Amino acid sequence: MLLYKNLYGYNTKGKHYTGLIEKYNGIKINKGTVLVPLEYKNLFLSLFKRYNITIKTRNIIEY
């Protein structure tokens, strides 16, 4: 649950707390799939490492 709140944010008592995806212009593609800008890659990698989550990364060039 903490990972979900960190990634996507949450609302409580009328206040909105932004998640990392919203803060750093990421996009949720599918369940378990997110696109994040390359300059913030290490921030997301450290978050997944903190929760011991195995991930796969791919670099995508968008033009």
C-alpha positions as CSV (number, residue, x, y, z in Angstrom):
1,M,0.0,0.0,0.0
2,L,2.8,2.4,0.8
3,L,4.3,1.8,-2.7
4,Y,1.0,2.6,-4.3
5,K,0.7,5.8,-2.3
6,N,4.2,6.9,-3.2
7,L,3.7,6.2,-6.9
8,Y,0.1,7.5,-7.4
9,G,-0.6,9.8,-4.5
10,Y,-3.7,9.9,-2.3
11,N,-6.4,12.1,-0.8
12,T,-7.2,12.4,2.8
13,K,-9.4,14.8,4.8
14,G,-9.9,17.0,1.7
15,K,-6.1,17.3,1.0
16,H,-4.4,15.8,-2.1
17,Y,-0.9,14.4,-1.8
18,T,0.8,14.0,-5.2
19,G,2.6,10.8,-6.1
20,L,5.9,10.5,-7.9
21,I,4.3,9.7,-11.3
22,E,2.3,12.9,-11.2
23,K,5.1,15.0,-9.8
24,Y,7.7,13.9,-12.4
25,N,5.4,13.7,-15.4
26,G,5.2,9.9,-15.6
27,I,2.4,8.0,-17.3
28,K,0.6,4.8,-16.1
29,I,0.4,2.6,-19.2
30,N,-1.1,-0.6,-17.8
31,K,-1.3,-2.5,-14.5
32,G,2.3,-2.8,-13.4
33,T,3.7,-0.6,-16.2
34,V,4.7,3.1,-16.0
35,L,6.7,5.4,-18.3
36,V,8.9,7.9,-16.6
37,P,11.4,10.4,-18.0
38,L,14.9,9.1,-18.1
39,E,16.3,11.9,-15.9
40,Y,14.1,10.5,-13.0
41,K,14.9,6.9,-13.6
42,N,17.2,6.5,-10.5
43,L,14.6,8.0,-8.2
44,F,12.1,5.3,-9.3
45,L,14.7,2.6,-9.2
46,S,15.6,3.5,-5.6
47,L,11.9,3.4,-4.6
48,F,11.4,-0.1,-6.0
49,K,14.7,-1.3,-4.4
50,R,13.4,0.0,-1.0
51,Y,10.4,-2.2,-1.3
52,N,12.4,-5.2,-2.7
53,I,10.5,-5.2,-6.0
54,T,12.1,-6.9,-9.0
55,I,11.6,-4.7,-12.1
56,K,12.5,-4.7,-15.8
57,T,13.6,-1.5,-17.5
58,R,13.6,-0.4,-21.1
59,N,14.7,2.9,-22.6
60,I,12.2,4.3,-25.1
61,I,12.9,7.2,-27.4
62,E,9.8,9.3,-28.2
63,Y,9.9,11.9,-30.9
